[in-house]
Amino acid sequence: EVQLVESGGGLVQPGGSLRLSCVASGFTFRQYWMAWVRQAPGKGLEYVDIIDQDDSRERSVASVQGRFTISRDNARNSLWLQMDGLRAEDTATYFCARILLSTDWVFDYWGQGTQVIVSS
Amino acid sequence: DIQMTQSPSSLSASVGDRVTITCRASRDISTQVNWYQKKPGRAPNVLIYSASRLQSGVPSRFSGSSSGTDFTLTISSLQPEDFATYYCQHVYQTPWTFGQGTKVEVK
């Protein structure tokens, strides 16, 4: 069974940092691209960033460029999101998702999310 | 970046109704659109990929279609478990943006 479990969320002051983790199981992690998606309270889903199998970074959404860094360790079946310079507008539930390539890319499995609150 | 304009933002419907949700892309994106269902407190769930392909395990009352830059998700006969928020997403080029969402509520 495919499982994605996020952790690392919490309350942080503006300007602070957090590192989110996503541990994968039930599939061959190194064969898949992975993604981070977030949802602010009362808002819709927002693409954050994706990463390919070889830890080559893809293009993140403009609002997090220069502040967030996606990375992975295939030996540890782990995906991370380093978040620096946090702002109130980064408050959201952050989901990791597996990316499947069939006829096109699709986010076929998701974790339950970890909540990040940026507030003083 | 490619924008996905989704409509309506919400709708009220009854069990058994036919429901249609639309997304319009800001440019040609072929058929590279996915549809997801999201319920409060739960992870999103993919319904349709490549505009019209039904994800394995998803009920056949869900279908997708496309015409140019317009993409449609149809629920042929709304069931109680279908009250949720639905999102389109393009995967044409990064960033793979989502539509604003459509909340399907009980009428």
Interface residues (C-beta under 8 A of the other chain):
Chain A: V37 Q39 G44 L45 E46 Y47 I50 E58 R59 S60 V61 A62 F95 A97 S102 T103 D104 W105 V106 F107 D108 W110 G111 Q112 G113
Chain B: D1 T31 Q32 N34 Y36 K38 R42 A43 P44 N45 V46 Y49 S50 R53 Q55 T85 Y87 Q89 V91 T94 P95 W96 T97 F98 G99 Q100 G101
